[in-house]
């Protein structure tokens, strides 16, 4: 039997620590940050932890096979989460869908000049016209001067004059509300939800458009994340952790209210929006419940929805189990800090 060297013993201790962290990350979807917030950070780190332990699995396979089994067992337990990050759908296109829906955080149409490219608003509108969705859920909308779109979408629901959330529809909206009062106790009213009951042929569905609490990093924190320095390592890390802890707690409160509202819906539900959280999070898992994720059902490739962070998926289209998603896609145009996402939905009539 091959003797375990001192170096391999050290490596296995390191491997054991990362295996434990990976195991704890699996609990993130089920533990509310209001009860124990550190698990939320581990859920965020799931892809990195998974890859690190996959590296150790390969290392032990090539070098010391008797140490491979802990990695096989723990990694196998997490396989079920992988398809929330990488889509494996190869379904054939089905043209018999009832509606095409899009969700898009447009970042105020570049109002703050975060992108140096000119005419961002016009390019976003042209993108939407080209994609031609039947229903659009905007987050961080702000600007109502989009008359070019008004020619195609006769129905809309928004929260206020300079709305941050807006639903545009080609189908009739028979009921709508902004539900600002539902979240009146949250600190940041920019992050809330609206819904519209929309008549689609002979069916009625309830569309939710939500935007959960952002991390709201300040300029110094963004600067530290982009260029971390040894001198500011402790202070910068503590500041970011405090900021994220606060947002995790805020989202946990918001999703409780939104989930209760969803549970009372008299119609099949479709949820679109920017959750500001990953698939291995309490916010995503709690809102999703028994709903289906369109990316899991009909997406393929890496599901990142943030333009500067590969594999970070925080924008979603969820739908009732009696609705089928077809042709989920991410539109690869960097006109915001988010990519637009869309899919086609077919209502399975009984």
C-alpha positions, 0 to 999 in steps of 0.5 A, spaced: 500 500 500 502 506 498 504 510 504 501 517 504 506 522 504 506 529 509 505 533 503 499 529 501 496 529 508 497 537 508 493 537 502 488 532 504 486 536 510 486 542 506 481 538 501 477 536 508 476 543 509 473 545 502 469 539 502 466 541 509 465 548 506 461 545 500 457 541 504 455 547 508 453 551 501 448 545 500 444 548 506 444 555 503 437 554 499 434 552 506 436 556 511 434 563 512 439 568 513 435 571 518 436 565 522 444 564 520 446 568 515 453 565 514 451 560 509 448 565 504 456 566 503 457 559 502 451 558 497 454 564 493 461 561 493 458 554 491 461 554 483 468 555 486 467 550 492 465 545 487 471 546 482 476 546 488 473 539 490 473 537 483 480 539 482 482 535 489 478 529 486 482 529 480 489 529 484 487 523 488 485 519 482 492 520 479 496 520 485 492 516 491 486 513 489 484 511 496 483 518 498 478 519 492 472 517 496 470 523 500 470 527 494 466 523 490 461 522 495 460 530 497 461 532 489 455 527 488 451 530 493 451 537 489 450 534 482 443 536 482 445 544 483 449 544 477 444 544 472 442 551 475 448 554 473 449 550 466 444 548 462 443 542 458 437 542 454 437 540 447 430 540 445 427 542 438 424 549 437 417 548 438 413 554 434 406 552 438 407 557 444 402 562 447 407 567 449 414 570 449 416 573 455 423 577 457 426 580 463 431 585 463 434 590 468 436 596 464 440 599 469 436 606 468 438 606 460 445 608 462 442 614 465 448 614 470 453 613 464 456 607 467 457 604 459 461 609 455 457 607 449 453 612 446 445 611 445 444 606 450 437 607 450 435 607 443 439 600 442 436 597 448 429 599 444 431 596 438 434 590 441 427 589 444 423 590 437 428 585 434 426 580 439 419 581 439 417 579 446 409 579 448 411 581 455 416 584 458 418 585 465 423 591 466 427 592 472 431 599 474 426 602 468 426 609 470 425 613 464 418 613 461 420 616 454 420 610 450 414 612 445 417 607 440 415 601 444 408 604 445 406 602 438 407 595 440 405 594 447 398 597 448 398 595 456 402 596 461 403 596 469 408 600 473 409 603 480 409 610 479 411 616 474 418 614 474 417 607 475 423 602 477 419 596 475 414 596 469 410 590 465 409 591 458 404 587 454 401 585 448 395 582 451 390 585 455 392 586 463 385 585 466 388 587 473 394 590 476 397 593 482 403 596 485 403 593 492 408 598 494 404 598 501 406 590 501 413 592 502 412 599 506 417 596 512 423 595 508 428 600 508 429 601 500 423 602 496 426 601 490 426 594 491 419 591 491 414 587 486 408 588 482 404 584 478 399 583 472 393 579 471 394 578 463 389 575 459 392 570 454 387 567 449 382 563 453 387 563 459 389 568 465 396 568 468 399 572 473 405 575 472 410 578 477 416 582 476 420 583 482 427 586 484 430 584 490 435 588 495 441 590 492 448 589 495 449 597 494 456 597 494 459 604 495 465 607 490 470 605 495 468 598 496 467 597 488 474 600 488 477 594 493 473 589 489 477 591 482 484 592 485 484 589 492 490 592 496 494 588 502 494 595 506 486 595 505 485 587 505 482 587 512 478 593 512 475 592 505 473 585 506 469 587 513 466 592 509 463 588 504 461 582 508 457 587 512 454 590 506 452 583 504 450 581 510 445 587 510 442 585 503 441 578 505 437 579 511 433 584 507 432 579 501 430 574 506 424 579 509 422 581 502 421 574 499 417 572 505 412 577 503 412 576 496 412 568 497 405 569 501 402 573 495 404 568 490 401 563 494 394 567 494 394 567 486 388 565 483 391 564 477 397 560 474 404 564 476 410 567 472 415 570 476 420 574 472 426 579 475 432 580 478 433 576 485 440 579 486 442 572 489 444 565 486 440 559 484 443 556 491 440 561 495 434 562 500 431 567 496 431 563 490 429 557 493 423 560 497 420 564 491 421 558 486 418 553 491 414 548 486 415 553 480 419 551 474 426 555 472 425 556 465 433 556 464 433 549 467 427 546 463 430 549 456 436 553 457 443 551 455 450 553 456 453 557 462 447 561 465 450 568 467 446 574 467 451 579 469 455 582 464 462 582 468 461 576 472 461 569 468 457 564 471 453 569 476 446 568 474 441 572 478 436 574 473 430 569 472 424 566 469 420 562 473 413 559 471 407 554 474 408 547 473 402 547 468 406 551 463 412 549 459 418 553 457 421 553 450 427 556 447 430 560 453 436 564 451 440 570 454 441 575 449 448 577 449 448 584 448 452 588 453 447 594 454 446 594 461 450 590 467 445 585 466 443 581 460 436 580 457 433 573 458 427 571 454 423 564 453 417 562 450 411 559 454 406 554 452 400 553 457 398 546 458 391 546 458 387 540 461 
